[in-house]
Structure formats: structure tokens, C-alpha cells
């Protein structure tokens, strides 16, 4: 009797323990920072107070911070990566001629002491008690003065000093368009700790991951500068600048050389700002509750483009709100700065010169990240395809929607790029960490393109209506929760009822490719008017199959072959065309046969996947035309 009771108690304990550990949690941070910038030396000093709440079930004895600026020093890991990768980022290298050959030289390797970046921490304390902090290039390893128990909070204080590097990648000073300060990844930033453990990745020019929290930041700088970035300005009256109206309302006394800009940003995982003496600042109010800010250089060559882009930006955000879900913040800023384009909390830094279409395209992409990176906040170091790919998807959707000349498949170029990489032998799985790709090209096509095709191909699998519902539900249920690849898969399964584990595994964790072929088309031998069609699966990755048959009299008919492991039958994607649902196709059998109830002579053409949404790597065997 006692033994039975003991076993029951133990089982209950294990059950409760498992339940507790499987409950969702995430850490929380509250930053307070006071920073002073010397615009003559581009050096800054600051104090940081961070309240860290441990919502995990682990007792923490160490914590980690990112010190991103330390990457911009000769000999750093980022510098070494530039010198060894086959196709270094063109923005980060100098092109030289040596013995008649072009040589790419790391720009970081040539930085002088007053040009490089650094970020150093001193006087680190936990609840007023000194803790041991060790700088390891772009990571600060802190051994706590006392363990931080589950469910408890502690306060970290530190002093920091930094130097803004010559602009090379994202952050920096005096970029090629003349913007003085692009201040991203500039402060000691707490690394993410989640159910997988610590994510204290060194910085070698890829992506980021951060902890949700609230930021209270005071930035003291020369009074002639205009600032924009993350957060809401709190003291416009004090500094004589009405941010919502973008106008200076009060004259600053001549003897006052600096101003302190006070920003507050609620529930974000990053804080970025930019500053320049010659910014034009435009404010655009919308009817959906978000105020848009545009800060760009007073350069006659670009002003017209920036003015024209503003109503387009309103329409793009409106479309994103309808396609994905409501942007939750009351403000978003588009700021000229950085190098190319990069998303940040409540803002983006982008280059401002060039053609209007390019400017609008970059705005659309970087603003799209606000949904997938700065509201959902996937780990873009480990799953860059979710952030970059899903953003590319809504960008292409929006630009096509707003175009005067809409196309049926706005992702056609993405399919071609993916097929090119898949057939090149240089593809790596989407599960590859962003830092571990052999070439930048492989990373870019995998993350931006194959990640985008994850969704477009999901449309092929479960239908357009189910895909739209999946995207909306995913955004609604995983806001501020750092979703993983399994979360988007499970969302699609809940919406559609299909089994999709095979799809997630094959598309993101392997190099399995899709390759189906029409093997043979032959007339029936018994005199009955019907045609036999033999199909073959050549690639490892299975798919359900849509087939379109076009007849010589101009009529069309479609056939649908479900994939057995999906346990699902999608709605007819071409309702005006009669569709016949055939017997399902198993993965174990690489061949499939079906009959068309008409003679071979009445058939003009047979096509696998007429929509073009299946990423078949060899399209030349997808159609059979009878001439």
C-alpha cells in the first residue's frame, strides 16, 4: 500500500515538474541609461542601470552582455571573417589592384586608433556589490556577486565608454552619404537567455537577438543636432523641440552648448538612434493611429524622393496592418543613415540616395521587419529565414499590391534565385546558424529567398485562404514571444488541419529538393478514349501535386494528387476549372499513374503545378506538350 502511494506521488511530482518546465516564459529587462556624446572625438560615456528579472526555472550564476562596437577593430573576429570568406560584403572591403588583379581588403584591418570602434565596461555592480566582469572582444562575461534565483529580480549598474567607428557596417559615423551618427548596437546589451540557454553570439556582421524590456534613455549631445530613433521623446519643451510637429519652438540660449534628449521606449528589445546637424524632419499622421517620422539630409538631390515616398510608406504600413496585424506602437521613423537598410525598434536606418523605386523598396522591407523581428522577435541568428524570409514575403506582396502593373506571381524571381542556388551545390540548410554560411550569397538566398518560399509554398500546400489565416494567427498569438520554427508550422496545422512536420523538416533542416516529372503520356490500348499519365518523383522532398490538362478545344481540367503524409485535401485553387481529386501519393513509391478521361489526340498540354508555387528545381520536365 505504501509503495503504491509513493509511486503515485512520484508520478504526480514528475507530471507537475514537466508541466512547470514546459510553461512558456521569457526574461525581462528594464534599462535606464544616461549618455554624453562628444561630437568632436566621436567618443561617448554613459551610466547604465538594468533591472533583470529571471523568469526561468534556472538559478543564474553568470550573465552575458554584447559589446558590439569591439568588432570594429583590426584583428577582431569580424575582421578575420572578412579576410577569409570567399565573397566578403562589398560595403566592408576596399577594392585594390595588385599586380593587375583585384584584391579585396578588409576596411576594418586599416582602421586607425581614432577611427575604430570600442565599448568598454567598468564599475560593474550587482545590487551595489562589485561583480567580476570579463571582456572577451564583443562579449562581456559577468560572474554574479550572488546567484539570481528563479522568479527573482536584481539590479546591475555599470559605467561604459565607447568610440563610434568610421561607418563600415550598420553602426558608425560619417557614412558615405554624410550622416554623422548612426548609433545602433552601441550600448552594453544584455544577451538573451531562453529555454535553449544563453545566446551570447560574438558579432561578426550578421544578425541579433535581444531581451524584451523597457528603455529610459537620456542622450546629451551638441545642441545643433537633431535626433531620431527608438522611443517617444519626453522633454520636447525642455529642449525646445516639438517632436510631433518636427519644429523648433524655443530659442536655445547661446551659452548652452548641449541638449539632453530624453526618450522612453516600452516593450522593445533594442534601442537605436541617429543624429545629424542637417536633418530635415517630416511628420506624417495616419488614420490608423501610427505617426510616421522621416529624417533625411537637407540635400536637394534627394528631397523630392523622400517627400514622394511618404504617402507610399503610409499605404505600405496600412497594407501590412491588414495582411499581418496591427503595428502596436504609436510611432515609426524612417531615418537616413547606416549602410543600405537595417531594421531597429520603432525605426529603420537606410541610405537615402538613389532612385525612388529603390528607396520605397528598402522602406517596405525594413518596415516589414517591424512585424517579424521587432514584434515577433524570432532568433534571427539561428533562424534568419523566418525574419528575413517572412519580411521578404510581405514586402513583395505589398509592392505588388500597390503597383500599377500587378503580376500574378510576385515571387517568380525568388523561385529562380532559389533554384539557381539549389542546383549550384553551394546550398546549406536553413537550420545553419547565420554566422556559419560558407558564402554571403548562400546566406542571402537561403534567408531572404528560401525563407520567403516557405510561405509561398505553404500557400501551395494548404491554399491561399489558409495561408492568410496562418500569418494573421501567428502574429496574433506570438507577439512579444520569440517564436520558433515549430510555432509557425503548428499554427499552419491548427488553421488548416494538415500534417506539416515533414514540410518543416525537409525544407528547413535538409537539402532535399523537389523534382517531379511527367514520365510518359500514352493512349489506352483497349480502344477506350482515355489517356494514361505516368509521373515520377525524382527529388527526395515530397509534395502534393496539382496538374492542369489543356485540351485542343480550348477547355481545361485539373487533377489533384494529395500527399498521404499530409492527411489533407486543399480547396480547388482554380474554382472555375473542374477538378478531380485522385488517390493520394505515398513517399515510398516514387512513381504514380492516373488516367485522363479523354483521348491523347484531344490533349494539347499537361502541366505539373500551373501556379508556379512549387519550388521544383528542374522545371523542364514539368510539362508535356503534344504537337
C-alpha positions as CSV (number, residue, x, y, z in Angstrom):
1,X,0.0,0.0,0.0
2,X,2.7,2.5,1.0
3,X,4.7,1.6,-2.1
4,X,1.7,2.3,-4.4
5,X,1.1,5.7,-2.7
6,X,4.8,6.6,-3.1
7,X,4.8,5.7,-6.8
8,X,1.7,7.8,-7.3
9,X,3.2,10.8,-5.5
10,X,6.4,10.5,-7.5
11,X,4.4,10.3,-10.8
12,X,2.4,13.3,-9.8
13,X,5.7,15.2,-9.0
14,X,7.2,14.3,-12.3
15,X,4.0,15.4,-14.0
16,X,3.9,18.7,-12.2
17,X,7.6,19.3,-12.8
18,X,7.2,18.6,-16.5
19,X,4.2,20.9,-16.7
20,X,6.1,23.7,-15.0
21,X,9.1,23.4,-17.2
22,X,7.1,23.3,-20.4
23,X,5.2,26.6,-19.5
24,X,6.2,29.5,-21.6
25,X,8.5,32.1,-20.0
26,X,10.9,34.8,-21.0
27,X,13.3,37.1,-19.3
28,X,12.7,40.8,-18.8
29,X,14.9,43.8,-18.6
30,X,14.4,47.5,-17.7
31,X,17.2,49.8,-18.9
32,X,18.0,53.3,-17.7
33,X,20.9,55.0,-19.4
34,X,22.4,58.5,-19.3
35,X,24.9,59.1,-22.1
36,X,27.0,62.0,-23.2
37,X,28.4,62.3,-26.7
38,X,31.4,64.3,-27.7
39,X,30.8,65.1,-31.4
40,X,34.4,66.3,-31.9
41,X,36.1,63.0,-30.9
42,X,33.0,60.7,-31.5
43,X,33.5,59.3,-28.1
44,X,30.8,58.8,-25.5
45,X,30.4,58.0,-21.9
46,X,27.4,56.6,-20.0
47,X,25.9,55.0,-17.0
48,X,23.5,52.1,-17.2
49,X,21.1,50.7,-14.6
50,X,19.5,47.4,-15.6
51,X,16.8,45.6,-13.6
52,X,16.9,42.0,-14.7
53,X,14.1,39.6,-13.9
54,X,14.8,35.9,-14.0
55,X,11.5,34.3,-15.1
56,X,13.3,30.9,-15.9
57,X,13.4,27.9,-13.7
58,X,17.2,28.2,-13.6
59,X,19.4,29.7,-10.9
60,X,21.7,32.1,-12.8
61,X,25.3,32.5,-11.7
62,X,26.6,34.3,-14.8
63,X,25.1,36.7,-17.3
64,X,26.4,37.9,-20.6
65,X,26.3,41.3,-22.4
66,X,27.0,42.2,-26.0
67,X,29.7,44.8,-26.7
68,X,29.2,45.1,-30.5
69,X,31.4,48.1,-31.1
70,X,34.5,46.0,-30.3
71,X,34.1,44.2,-33.6
72,X,35.3,47.3,-35.5
73,X,39.0,46.8,-34.5
74,X,41.8,45.4,-36.6
75,X,42.3,41.7,-35.8
76,X,38.7,41.2,-34.5
77,X,36.7,38.1,-35.4
78,X,34.7,40.2,-37.8
79,X,37.9,41.4,-39.4
80,X,39.2,37.9,-39.7
81,X,36.0,36.7,-41.3
82,X,36.2,39.4,-43.9
83,X,39.7,38.3,-44.8
84,X,38.8,34.6,-45.2
85,X,35.2,34.4,-46.7
86,X,35.1,33.9,-50.4
87,X,32.7,36.7,-51.1
88,X,33.0,39.4,-48.5
89,X,30.4,42.1,-48.1
90,X,31.3,44.8,-50.6
91,X,30.5,47.5,-48.1
92,X,33.1,46.3,-45.8
93,X,36.1,46.0,-48.1
94,X,38.3,48.2,-50.2
95,X,39.0,47.0,-53.8
96,X,42.6,47.3,-54.8
97,X,44.6,46.5,-57.9
98,X,47.7,44.3,-57.1
99,X,49.8,43.1,-60.0
100,X,46.9,43.7,-62.3
101,X,44.4,41.7,-60.2
102,X,41.6,42.9,-58.0
103,X,42.2,42.3,-54.3
104,X,39.6,42.9,-51.6
105,X,41.0,44.4,-48.4
106,X,39.1,44.4,-45.1
107,X,38.3,48.0,-44.2
108,X,38.4,47.1,-40.5
109,X,42.0,46.0,-40.9
110,X,43.0,49.5,-41.8
111,X,41.2,51.4,-39.1
112,X,43.4,53.8,-37.1
113,X,43.0,54.2,-33.3
114,X,40.8,57.2,-33.7
115,X,38.7,55.5,-36.4
116,X,37.9,52.1,-34.8
117,X,35.1,51.3,-32.5
118,X,35.2,50.2,-28.9
119,X,32.9,49.7,-26.0
120,X,34.3,49.1,-22.5
121,X,32.6,48.5,-19.2
122,X,33.8,49.4,-15.7
123,X,32.5,49.5,-12.2
124,X,30.1,46.6,-12.6
125,X,27.9,46.0,-9.6
126,X,25.0,43.7,-8.7
127,X,22.7,45.3,-6.1
128,X,25.5,47.6,-5.1
129,X,28.1,44.8,-4.7
130,X,31.0,44.5,-7.1
131,X,30.8,41.6,-9.6
132,X,33.6,40.2,-11.8
133,X,33.1,41.3,-15.5
134,X,35.5,40.0,-18.1
135,X,35.6,41.5,-21.6
136,X,36.0,38.9,-24.4
137,X,36.0,41.0,-27.5
138,X,32.3,41.5,-28.3
139,X,31.0,39.7,-25.2
140,X,31.1,40.7,-21.6
141,X,31.1,37.7,-19.2
142,X,29.8,38.6,-15.7
143,X,30.1,36.3,-12.7
144,X,27.4,37.4,-10.4
145,X,28.1,38.5,-6.8
146,X,25.2,36.3,-5.7
147,X,23.1,33.7,-7.6
148,X,19.9,35.0,-9.2
149,X,17.1,32.6,-8.2
150,X,14.1,31.7,-10.3
151,X,11.4,34.4,-10.2
152,X,13.7,37.0,-8.6
153,X,15.0,40.3,-9.9
154,X,18.3,42.0,-9.4
155,X,19.8,45.4,-10.4
156,X,23.0,45.7,-12.4
157,X,24.8,49.0,-12.6
158,X,27.8,49.8,-14.8
159,X,29.7,52.6,-16.4
160,X,30.7,52.4,-20.1
161,X,32.7,54.3,-22.6
162,X,32.7,53.9,-26.3
163,X,34.0,55.2,-29.6
164,X,31.9,55.4,-32.7
165,X,33.8,53.7,-35.6
166,X,34.1,55.0,-39.1
167,X,30.9,53.7,-40.7
168,X,31.6,50.2,-42.1
169,X,28.6,48.1,-41.3
170,X,25.3,49.4,-39.8
171,X,26.7,51.4,-36.9
172,X,29.2,54.2,-37.3
173,X,30.0,57.8,-38.1
174,X,30.1,59.9,-41.3
175,X,28.6,57.3,-43.7
176,X,29.0,57.6,-47.4
177,X,26.0,59.9,-47.6
178,X,27.4,62.2,-44.9
179,X,25.2,61.3,-42.0
180,X,27.2,61.9,-38.9
181,X,25.9,59.4,-36.3
182,X,24.2,56.0,-36.9
183,X,24.0,54.7,-33.4
184,X,22.9,51.1,-33.4
185,X,24.2,48.3,-31.2
186,X,26.1,51.0,-29.3
187,X,25.5,50.2,-25.6
188,X,26.2,47.2,-23.4
189,X,23.2,45.0,-24.3
190,X,22.0,42.0,-22.2
191,X,22.2,38.8,-24.1
192,X,19.1,36.6,-24.4
193,X,18.6,33.6,-22.1
194,X,15.7,31.3,-23.0
195,X,14.6,27.7,-22.9
196,X,17.6,26.8,-25.1
197,X,20.1,28.6,-22.8
198,X,22.3,31.7,-23.4
199,X,22.6,33.3,-26.8
200,X,25.9,35.1,-26.4
201,X,27.0,35.0,-30.0
202,X,30.1,37.0,-31.0
203,X,29.4,39.8,-33.5
204,X,30.8,39.1,-37.0
205,X,28.4,41.2,-39.0
206,X,25.2,39.1,-39.1
207,X,22.0,39.3,-37.0
208,X,20.8,40.0,-33.5
209,X,18.7,38.6,-30.7
210,X,17.5,40.5,-27.6
211,X,15.5,40.6,-24.4
212,X,12.2,42.3,-24.2
213,X,12.1,45.3,-21.9
214,X,11.6,49.0,-21.3
215,X,14.2,51.6,-22.1
216,X,14.6,55.0,-20.5
217,X,17.4,56.8,-22.2
218,X,18.8,60.3,-21.8
219,X,21.2,61.4,-24.6
220,X,23.3,64.6,-24.2
221,X,24.7,66.0,-27.4
222,X,25.7,69.3,-29.1
223,X,22.6,71.4,-29.3
224,X,22.8,71.8,-33.1
225,X,21.9,68.1,-33.7
226,X,18.5,66.6,-34.5
227,X,17.9,63.1,-33.2
228,X,15.5,60.3,-34.2
229,X,15.2,56.7,-33.5
230,X,13.6,54.3,-31.0
231,X,11.2,55.6,-28.4
232,X,9.0,58.6,-27.6
233,X,10.6,62.0,-26.9
234,X,9.6,63.0,-23.3
235,X,11.1,66.5,-23.0
236,X,10.3,68.5,-26.1
237,X,9.5,71.6,-24.1
238,X,12.8,71.4,-22.2
239,X,15.0,71.1,-25.3
240,X,12.9,73.5,-27.4
241,X,11.9,70.9,-30.0
242,X,8.4,69.7,-30.6
243,X,8.9,66.2,-32.0
244,X,5.4,65.6,-33.1
245,X,5.3,68.8,-35.2
246,X,9.0,68.5,-36.1
247,X,9.7,72.1,-35.3
248,X,12.0,74.1,-33.0
249,X,9.6,76.2,-30.9
250,X,12.0,77.8,-28.4
251,X,15.4,79.5,-29.0
252,X,18.2,77.9,-27.0
253,X,20.4,80.3,-25.1
254,X,23.8,80.8,-26.9
255,X,25.7,79.9,-23.8
256,X,24.0,76.5,-23.7
257,X,26.2,74.1,-25.8
258,X,24.4,70.8,-25.3
259,X,20.9,69.5,-25.0
260,X,19.7,66.3,-23.3
261,X,17.1,64.3,-25.3
262,X,15.0,62.0,-23.2
263,X,13.4,59.0,-24.9
264,X,11.2,56.3,-23.4
265,X,10.6,53.0,-25.3
266,X,8.2,50.5,-23.9
267,X,8.4,46.7,-24.6
268,X,11.2,46.7,-27.2
269,X,14.4,44.6,-27.4
270,X,16.7,47.2,-28.8
271,X,17.4,51.0,-28.7
272,X,18.8,52.8,-31.8
273,X,19.3,56.5,-32.6
274,X,20.8,58.6,-35.3
275,X,21.8,62.3,-35.3
276,X,22.9,64.9,-37.8
277,X,23.0,68.7,-37.8
278,X,21.3,68.9,-41.3
279,X,18.4,66.6,-40.9
280,X,15.0,67.6,-42.4
281,X,12.3,66.1,-40.1
282,X,8.9,65.5,-41.6
283,X,5.9,64.1,-39.6
284,X,3.0,62.3,-41.3
285,X,-0.1,61.5,-39.3
286,X,-2.2,58.5,-40.3
287,X,-5.8,57.4,-39.8
288,X,-4.7,54.1,-38.2
289,X,-3.0,55.6,-35.2
290,X,0.7,55.5,-36.0
291,X,2.7,58.7,-36.6
292,X,5.4,58.4,-39.2
293,X,8.6,60.4,-38.9
294,X,11.1,60.9,-41.8
295,X,14.6,62.3,-41.0
296,X,16.9,62.8,-44.0
297,X,19.7,65.1,-45.1
298,X,18.9,68.5,-46.5
299,X,20.3,67.5,-49.8
300,X,18.4,69.0,-52.9
301,X,19.1,65.8,-54.8
302,X,17.0,63.6,-52.5
303,X,14.3,65.8,-51.1
304,X,11.8,65.1,-53.8
305,X,12.2,61.4,-53.5
306,X,11.8,61.5,-49.7
307,X,8.7,63.6,-50.0
308,X,7.2,61.3,-52.6
309,X,8.0,58.2,-50.6
310,X,6.0,59.4,-47.6
311,X,2.4,58.7,-48.7
312,X,3.7,55.4,-50.2
313,X,5.0,54.5,-46.8
314,X,1.6,55.2,-45.2
315,X,0.0,52.9,-47.7
316,X,2.6,50.1,-47.2
317,X,2.1,50.2,-43.4
318,X,-1.7,50.2,-43.9
319,X,-1.3,47.1,-46.1
320,X,0.9,45.3,-43.6
321,X,-1.6,46.1,-40.9
322,X,-4.3,44.3,-42.9
323,X,-2.1,41.4,-44.1
324,X,-0.4,40.6,-40.8
325,X,-1.9,42.5,-37.9
326,X,-1.8,45.9,-36.2
327,X,1.5,47.6,-35.6
328,X,1.5,48.0,-31.8
329,X,3.5,51.2,-31.4
330,X,2.3,54.8,-31.9
331,X,5.4,55.9,-33.8
332,X,7.7,54.7,-36.6
333,X,10.7,56.5,-38.0
334,X,12.4,56.2,-41.4
335,X,15.9,57.7,-40.9
336,X,18.7,58.3,-43.4
337,X,21.8,56.6,-42.0
338,X,23.7,53.3,-41.8
339,X,24.6,51.4,-44.9
340,X,21.8,50.1,-47.1
341,X,19.0,49.3,-44.8
342,X,18.6,47.7,-41.3
343,X,15.6,47.4,-39.0
344,X,15.6,48.5,-35.5
345,X,13.0,49.0,-32.7
346,X,10.4,51.5,-33.9
347,X,12.6,52.7,-36.7
348,X,14.9,51.9,-39.6
349,X,18.2,53.3,-40.8
350,X,18.5,53.4,-44.6
351,X,20.6,55.0,-47.3
352,X,18.7,57.9,-48.8
353,X,20.1,58.5,-52.2
354,X,19.4,56.6,-55.4
355,X,16.2,56.1,-57.3
356,X,12.7,56.5,-55.9
357,X,11.7,52.8,-56.5
358,X,14.8,51.7,-54.6
359,X,14.0,53.9,-51.7
360,X,10.4,52.7,-51.4
361,X,11.5,49.1,-51.8
362,X,14.0,49.4,-48.9
363,X,11.5,51.2,-46.7
364,X,9.0,48.4,-47.4
365,X,11.4,45.7,-46.5
366,X,12.9,47.3,-43.4
367,X,9.5,48.4,-42.1
368,X,8.2,44.9,-42.7
369,X,10.8,43.7,-40.1
370,X,8.8,45.6,-37.5
371,X,6.3,42.8,-37.6
372,X,8.5,39.8,-37.8
373,X,11.6,41.0,-36.0
374,X,10.5,43.7,-33.6
375,X,7.1,42.4,-32.6
376,X,7.5,38.6,-33.0
377,X,11.3,38.7,-32.5
378,X,12.5,35.3,-33.7
379,X,16.1,34.4,-33.0
380,X,17.4,35.8,-36.3
381,X,20.9,34.4,-35.7
382,X,19.6,30.9,-35.6
383,X,16.5,31.3,-37.8
384,X,17.3,34.2,-40.1
385,X,15.0,32.6,-42.7
386,X,11.9,33.3,-40.5
387,X,12.7,37.0,-40.1
388,X,14.3,37.9,-43.5
389,X,12.1,35.4,-45.5
390,X,8.8,36.3,-44.0
391,X,9.6,40.0,-44.3
392,X,10.5,39.5,-48.0
393,X,7.2,37.8,-48.4
394,X,5.1,40.7,-47.1
395,X,7.4,43.2,-48.9
396,X,6.8,41.5,-52.3
397,X,3.0,41.3,-51.5
398,X,2.8,45.0,-50.6
399,X,4.8,46.3,-53.5
400,X,2.8,44.2,-56.0
401,X,-0.5,45.3,-54.4
402,X,0.5,49.0,-54.7
403,X,1.9,48.6,-58.2
404,X,0.1,50.0,-61.2
405,X,1.1,46.8,-63.0
406,X,0.3,43.8,-60.8
407,X,1.7,40.4,-61.6
408,X,0.2,37.0,-60.9
409,X,3.2,35.7,-59.1
410,X,5.3,38.5,-57.5
411,X,7.7,35.8,-56.2
412,X,8.8,34.4,-59.6
413,X,12.3,36.0,-59.2
414,X,12.7,34.4,-55.8
415,X,11.9,30.9,-57.2
416,X,14.6,31.4,-59.9
417,X,17.2,32.5,-57.3
418,X,16.4,29.5,-55.1
419,X,16.6,27.0,-57.9
420,X,19.9,28.5,-59.0
421,X,21.4,28.0,-55.5
422,X,19.9,24.6,-55.1
423,X,21.5,23.4,-58.4
424,X,24.8,25.1,-57.6
425,X,26.0,22.7,-55.0
426,X,26.6,25.6,-52.6
427,X,23.3,25.5,-50.7
428,X,23.3,25.0,-46.9
429,X,20.3,24.0,-44.8
430,X,18.1,26.8,-43.4
431,X,18.9,25.5,-40.0
432,X,22.5,26.8,-40.4
433,X,23.4,29.5,-38.0
434,X,23.6,32.8,-39.8
435,X,27.4,33.1,-39.0
436,X,28.2,29.7,-40.4
437,X,27.4,30.0,-44.1
438,X,30.4,29.4,-46.3
439,X,29.4,32.4,-48.6
440,X,27.4,35.5,-48.2
441,X,25.4,34.6,-51.4
442,X,24.4,31.3,-49.9
443,X,23.2,33.1,-46.7
444,X,21.3,35.7,-48.6
445,X,19.4,33.4,-50.9
446,X,18.7,31.0,-48.1
447,X,17.4,33.6,-45.6
448,X,15.7,36.1,-47.9
449,X,14.6,33.8,-50.7
450,X,14.1,30.3,-49.4
451,X,12.6,31.7,-46.2
452,X,10.1,33.6,-48.3
453,X,9.3,30.5,-50.3
454,X,8.5,28.7,-47.1
455,X,5.3,30.8,-47.0
456,X,4.5,30.9,-50.7
457,X,4.9,27.2,-50.9
458,X,2.7,26.9,-47.8
459,X,0.0,28.5,-50.0
460,X,0.5,25.7,-52.5
461,X,0.1,23.2,-49.7
462,X,-2.9,24.5,-47.8
463,X,-4.4,27.2,-50.0
464,X,-4.3,31.0,-50.1
465,X,-7.1,31.5,-47.5
466,X,-5.5,29.2,-45.0
467,X,-2.1,30.9,-45.5
468,X,-3.6,34.3,-44.9
469,X,-5.2,33.0,-41.7
470,X,-1.9,31.3,-40.6
471,X,0.1,34.6,-41.0
472,X,-2.5,36.6,-39.0
473,X,-2.9,33.9,-36.3
474,X,0.9,33.5,-36.0
475,X,1.3,37.2,-35.5
476,X,-1.6,37.5,-33.1
477,X,-0.6,34.6,-30.9
478,X,3.2,35.1,-30.8
479,X,3.6,38.8,-30.4
480,X,6.5,39.5,-28.0
481,X,7.2,35.8,-27.5
482,X,10.3,34.9,-29.6
483,X,8.5,32.2,-31.7
484,X,10.5,29.2,-33.2
485,X,10.1,27.4,-36.5
486,X,7.9,24.9,-34.9
487,X,5.5,27.6,-33.9
488,X,4.8,28.7,-37.5
489,X,4.4,25.1,-38.5
490,X,1.9,24.3,-35.7
491,X,0.0,27.5,-36.4
492,X,-0.5,26.4,-40.0
493,X,-1.5,22.9,-38.8
494,X,-4.1,24.4,-36.4
495,X,-5.5,26.6,-39.1
496,X,-5.7,24.0,-41.9
497,X,-5.8,20.7,-40.2
498,X,-2.9,19.4,-42.3
499,X,0.1,17.5,-41.0
500,X,3.1,19.6,-41.9
501,X,6.0,18.3,-39.8
502,X,7.6,16.7,-42.9
503,X,7.5,20.1,-44.7
504,X,9.2,21.9,-41.9
505,X,11.9,19.3,-41.6
506,X,12.6,18.8,-45.3
507,X,12.5,22.5,-46.3
508,X,14.5,23.9,-43.4
509,X,16.7,21.1,-41.9
510,X,17.8,19.3,-45.0
511,X,19.0,19.9,-48.6
512,X,16.2,17.7,-50.0
513,X,14.9,19.2,-53.2
514,X,11.6,19.0,-55.1
515,X,11.7,17.4,-58.5
516,X,8.7,15.9,-60.2
517,X,8.4,14.8,-63.8
518,X,5.9,13.8,-66.4
519,X,7.5,10.5,-67.3
520,X,5.1,9.3,-70.1
521,X,1.8,10.0,-71.7
522,X,0.2,7.2,-73.6
523,X,-3.2,6.2,-75.2
524,X,-5.3,3.4,-73.7
525,X,-4.7,0.1,-75.5
526,X,-8.2,-1.2,-75.1
527,X,-9.9,1.2,-77.5
528,X,-11.5,3.3,-74.8
529,X,-10.9,7.1,-75.1
530,X,-8.7,7.8,-72.2
531,X,-5.0,8.7,-71.7
532,X,-2.6,7.3,-69.2
533,X,-0.2,9.7,-67.5
534,X,2.9,8.4,-65.6
535,X,4.5,10.7,-63.1
536,X,7.8,10.3,-61.2
537,X,9.2,11.8,-58.0
538,X,12.9,12.3,-58.6
539,X,13.8,14.6,-55.7
540,X,13.7,13.4,-52.1
541,X,11.2,16.0,-50.9
542,X,7.5,15.0,-51.5
543,X,4.7,17.3,-52.4
544,X,1.0,17.1,-53.3
545,X,0.6,17.6,-57.0
546,X,-1.6,20.0,-58.9
547,X,-1.9,19.1,-62.6
548,X,-3.6,21.1,-65.4
549,X,-4.7,19.5,-68.6
550,X,-5.4,21.8,-71.6
551,X,-7.4,20.3,-74.4
552,X,-7.3,21.1,-78.1
553,X,-10.8,22.6,-78.0
554,X,-9.6,25.3,-75.5
555,X,-11.1,23.8,-72.4
556,X,-9.2,22.9,-69.3
557,X,-9.4,20.4,-66.5
558,X,-7.3,20.0,-63.3
559,X,-6.3,17.0,-61.2
560,X,-5.1,17.0,-57.6
561,X,-3.0,14.3,-56.1
562,X,-3.0,14.6,-52.2
563,X,0.2,13.7,-50.3
564,X,-0.6,10.9,-48.0
565,X,1.6,12.1,-45.1
566,X,-0.3,15.4,-45.1
567,X,-3.7,13.8,-44.3
568,X,-5.2,16.8,-46.1
569,X,-7.1,17.9,-49.2
570,X,-6.9,21.5,-50.1
571,X,-9.6,23.5,-51.7
572,X,-9.5,23.9,-55.5
573,X,-7.2,26.8,-56.2
574,X,-8.8,27.4,-59.6
575,X,-12.5,27.2,-58.9
576,X,-13.7,28.0,-62.5
577,X,-11.9,24.9,-63.7
578,X,-13.3,21.4,-63.0
579,X,-11.0,19.5,-60.6
580,X,-10.8,15.8,-60.0
581,X,-9.2,14.6,-56.7
582,X,-7.2,11.4,-57.3
583,X,-5.9,8.8,-54.9
584,X,-3.1,10.0,-52.6
585,X,0.6,9.5,-53.4
586,X,2.9,8.0,-50.8
587,X,6.6,8.9,-50.4
588,X,7.7,5.3,-50.5
589,X,6.5,4.9,-54.1
590,X,8.4,7.2,-56.5
591,X,6.0,6.5,-59.4
592,X,2.4,7.4,-59.9
593,X,-0.1,6.7,-62.6
594,X,-3.5,8.2,-63.4
595,X,-5.9,8.5,-66.4
596,X,-7.4,11.4,-68.2
597,X,-10.8,10.5,-69.4
598,X,-10.2,11.8,-73.0
599,X,-8.1,10.6,-75.9
600,X,-4.5,11.6,-76.3
601,X,-5.2,13.3,-79.5
602,X,-7.6,15.7,-77.7
603,X,-4.9,16.8,-75.3
604,X,-2.8,19.9,-76.0
605,X,-0.7,20.2,-72.9
606,X,-0.2,18.7,-69.4
607,X,1.5,20.8,-66.7
608,X,2.6,20.0,-63.2
609,X,2.0,23.0,-60.8
610,X,0.5,25.6,-63.2
611,X,0.6,28.1,-60.3
612,X,4.4,28.1,-60.2
613,X,4.3,28.0,-56.4
614,X,6.1,24.7,-56.0
615,X,9.9,25.1,-55.9
616,X,10.7,22.3,-58.4
617,X,14.4,22.5,-59.2
618,X,14.0,21.2,-62.7
619,X,11.1,22.8,-64.5
620,X,11.9,21.4,-67.9
621,X,10.3,18.0,-67.1
622,X,7.1,19.5,-65.5
623,X,5.1,19.8,-68.7
624,X,4.3,17.6,-71.7
625,X,3.1,19.2,-74.8
626,X,1.5,17.2,-77.7
627,X,2.2,18.8,-81.0
